Amino acid sequence: MTGRRTLGLAVLMLLAVGGTAHADGGMRIDQAWTRATAGNARTGALYVTITNTGTVTDRLIAVNTPVADKAEPHESKMNNGVMEMRPLGPVSIAPGKTFTFAPNADHIMLTGLKAPLKLGDQVPVTLTFEHAGAVQTTASVAKAGAMSGDDMPSMPGMSH
């Protein structure tokens, strides 16, 4: 195998097992995933865990993905028995701390989906931080209704 081909295969293998993306500024991105959507769905949600491994507080200031017109952090709160969602704004993460976007909690709302999110697909995502800059990662598409990124289809030769 050529060096380029070997490197490409290594990168694909890391992504397939839920690899971690690192930014030079100390932001670590883990467990990026989303759920499969119905054919006519215009919205979805992205979930990811972000750890600040740097020495200064950083802020998530933007999220982009080519699969949606808009990707925006949202908070979810119960108000008189009704779940309400609204834009969260920039998310600050102190050094050594972790922030998790998860189902039934804060999440990244995807609006204007350009096509259905299909089980097993990989979705490119760019998280932009005030200090660390742009960090690219890949979100795996889990089954509809999944409560974690572990609800992925089995891949030959791989285990979760």
One Martini backbone bead per residue (centre of mass of N, CA, C, O) as a GRO file, in nm:
protein
  160
    1MET     BB    1   0.098   0.034   0.018
    2THR     BB    2   0.056   0.347   0.023
    3GLY     BB    3   0.086   0.610   0.229
    4ARG     BB    4  -0.184   0.749   0.158
    5ARG     BB    5  -0.363   0.496   0.181
    6THR     BB    6  -0.294   0.426   0.474
    7LEU     BB    7  -0.390   0.691   0.600
    8GLY     BB    8  -0.682   0.677   0.499
    9LEU     BB    9  -0.752   0.412   0.644
   10ALA     BB   10  -0.693   0.508   0.932
   11VAL     BB   11  -0.907   0.732   0.938
   12LEU     BB   12  -1.154   0.553   0.882
   13MET     BB   13  -1.120   0.373   1.133
   14LEU     BB   14  -1.152   0.594   1.345
   15LEU     BB   15  -1.439   0.682   1.258
   16ALA     BB   16  -1.580   0.399   1.292
   17VAL     BB   17  -1.496   0.410   1.624
   18GLY     BB   18  -1.521   0.702   1.732
   19GLY     BB   19  -1.344   0.929   1.705
   20THR     BB   20  -1.117   1.192   1.781
   21ALA     BB   21  -1.111   1.540   1.805
   22HIS     BB   22  -0.856   1.793   1.769
   23ALA     BB   23  -0.737   2.093   1.893
   24ASP     BB   24  -0.482   2.308   1.937
   25GLY     BB   25  -0.653   2.465   2.183
   26GLY     BB   26  -0.796   2.211   2.362
   27MET     BB   27  -1.027   2.059   2.198
   28ARG     BB   28  -1.243   1.783   2.260
   29ILE     BB   29  -1.407   1.545   2.043
   30ASP     BB   30  -1.693   1.342   2.123
   31GLN     BB   31  -1.955   1.161   2.032
   32ALA     BB   32  -2.069   1.211   1.742
   33TRP     BB   33  -2.429   1.244   1.681
   34THR     BB   34  -2.728   1.115   1.522
   35ARG     BB   35  -3.047   1.080   1.380
   36ALA     BB   36  -3.260   0.933   1.209
   37THR     BB   37  -3.480   1.030   0.941
   38ALA     BB   38  -3.737   1.117   0.785
   39GLY     BB   39  -3.795   1.204   0.460
   40ASN     BB   40  -3.959   1.497   0.556
   41ALA     BB   41  -3.762   1.607   0.743
   42ARG     BB   42  -3.631   1.937   0.868
   43THR     BB   43  -3.529   1.808   1.141
   44GLY     BB   44  -3.267   1.786   1.395
   45ALA     BB   45  -3.002   1.630   1.596
   46LEU     BB   46  -2.703   1.704   1.777
   47TYR     BB   47  -2.441   1.512   1.937
   48VAL     BB   48  -2.189   1.608   2.189
   49THR     BB   49  -1.854   1.599   2.325
   50ILE     BB   50  -1.680   1.857   2.516
   51THR     BB   51  -1.330   1.915   2.585
   52ASN     BB   52  -1.118   2.111   2.787
   53THR     BB   53  -0.753   2.081   2.751
   54GLY     BB   54  -0.681   2.352   2.826
   55THR     BB   55  -0.605   2.688   2.992
   56VAL     BB   56  -0.872   2.816   2.868
   57THR     BB   57  -1.150   2.958   2.814
   58ASP     BB   58  -1.405   2.850   2.591
   59ARG     BB   59  -1.612   2.905   2.288
   60LEU     BB   60  -1.895   2.815   2.133
   61ILE     BB   61  -1.995   2.993   1.820
   62ALA     BB   62  -2.019   2.748   1.600
   63VAL     BB   63  -2.221   2.551   1.362
   64ASN     BB   64  -2.150   2.316   1.088
   65THR     BB   65  -2.337   2.166   0.806
   66PRO     BB   66  -2.422   2.033   0.490
   67VAL     BB   67  -2.717   1.898   0.586
   68ALA     BB   68  -2.780   2.204   0.680
   69ASP     BB   69  -2.871   2.532   0.707
   70LYS     BB   70  -2.876   2.486   1.034
   71ALA     BB   71  -2.665   2.512   1.341
   72GLU     BB   72  -2.792   2.516   1.688
   73PRO     BB   73  -2.777   2.579   2.000
   74HIS     BB   74  -2.988   2.420   2.249
   75GLU     BB   75  -3.231   2.443   2.496
   76SER     BB   76  -3.386   2.237   2.751
   77LYS     BB   77  -3.708   2.294   2.918
   78MET     BB   78  -3.918   2.268   3.179
   79ASN     BB   79  -4.266   2.405   3.155
   80ASN     BB   80  -4.536   2.301   3.289
   81GLY     BB   81  -4.482   2.009   3.132
   82VAL     BB   82  -4.315   2.161   2.901
   83MET     BB   83  -4.107   2.139   2.637
   84GLU     BB   84  -3.847   2.374   2.585
   85MET     BB   85  -3.696   2.557   2.310
   86ARG     BB   86  -3.378   2.739   2.276
   87PRO     BB   87  -3.140   2.935   2.222
   88LEU     BB   88  -2.810   2.937   2.375
   89GLY     BB   89  -2.558   3.016   2.254
   90PRO     BB   90  -2.272   3.049   2.371
   91VAL     BB   91  -2.036   2.798   2.489
   92SER     BB   92  -1.882   2.758   2.790
   93ILE     BB   93  -1.543   2.616   2.859
   94ALA     BB   94  -1.356   2.510   3.096
   95PRO     BB   95  -1.086   2.399   3.214
   96GLY     BB   96  -1.142   2.048   3.241
   97LYS     BB   97  -1.415   2.058   3.099
   98THR     BB   98  -1.749   1.932   3.020
   99PHE     BB   99  -1.973   1.925   2.731
  100THR     BB  100  -2.310   1.796   2.676
  101PHE     BB  101  -2.487   1.689   2.404
  102ALA     BB  102  -2.829   1.567   2.454
  103PRO     BB  103  -3.089   1.400   2.502
  104ASN     BB  104  -3.315   1.590   2.673
  105ALA     BB  105  -3.125   1.842   2.616
  106ASP     BB  106  -2.879   1.980   2.516
  107HIS     BB  107  -2.848   2.085   2.167
  108ILE     BB  108  -2.816   2.051   1.810
  109MET     BB  109  -2.993   2.219   1.583
  110LEU     BB  110  -3.138   2.101   1.279
  111THR     BB  111  -3.209   2.302   0.998
  112GLY     BB  112  -3.284   2.233   0.685
  113LEU     BB  113  -3.282   1.966   0.566
  114LYS     BB  114  -3.158   1.820   0.258
  115ALA     BB  115  -3.177   1.526   0.385
  116PRO     BB  116  -3.192   1.239   0.499
  117LEU     BB  117  -3.097   1.066   0.779
  118LYS     BB  118  -2.895   0.776   0.764
  119LEU     BB  119  -2.827   0.488   0.868
  120GLY     BB  120  -2.464   0.493   0.895
  121ASP     BB  121  -2.393   0.758   0.838
  122GLN     BB  122  -2.181   1.046   0.766
  123VAL     BB  123  -2.134   1.369   0.932
  124PRO     BB  124  -2.020   1.669   0.875
  125VAL     BB  125  -1.847   1.882   1.124
  126THR     BB  126  -1.826   2.225   1.248
  127LEU     BB  127  -1.648   2.359   1.520
  128THR     BB  128  -1.648   2.688   1.665
  129PHE     BB  129  -1.396   2.865   1.837
  130GLU     BB  130  -1.264   3.137   1.978
  131HIS     BB  131  -0.964   2.998   2.011
  132ALA     BB  132  -0.941   2.714   1.848
  133GLY     BB  133  -1.145   2.719   1.634
  134ALA     BB  134  -1.171   2.494   1.387
  135VAL     BB  135  -1.350   2.176   1.420
  136GLN     BB  136  -1.338   1.864   1.278
  137THR     BB  137  -1.602   1.622   1.230
  138THR     BB  138  -1.792   1.312   1.282
  139ALA     BB  139  -2.123   1.203   1.248
  140SER     BB  140  -2.321   0.954   1.346
  141VAL     BB  141  -2.595   0.753   1.236
  142ALA     BB  142  -2.854   0.664   1.415
  143LYS     BB  143  -3.125   0.552   1.516
  144ALA     BB  144  -3.431   0.610   1.557
  145GLY     BB  145  -3.455   0.710   1.898
  146ALA     BB  146  -3.194   0.735   2.005
  147MET     BB  147  -2.988   0.779   2.320
  148SER     BB  148  -2.722   0.694   2.161
  149GLY     BB  149  -2.428   0.628   1.972
  150ASP     BB  150  -2.454   0.304   2.023
  151ASP     BB  151  -2.700   0.296   1.801
  152MET     BB  152  -2.546   0.110   1.587
  153PRO     BB  153  -2.453  -0.048   1.332
  154SER     BB  154  -2.305  -0.316   1.233
  155MET     BB  155  -1.966  -0.391   1.153
  156PRO     BB  156  -1.754  -0.561   0.998
  157GLY     BB  157  -1.502  -0.624   1.238
  158MET     BB  158  -1.672  -0.471   1.462
  159SER     BB  159  -1.687  -0.312   1.784
  160HIS     BB  160  -1.851  -0.151   2.086
   0.00000   0.00000   0.00000
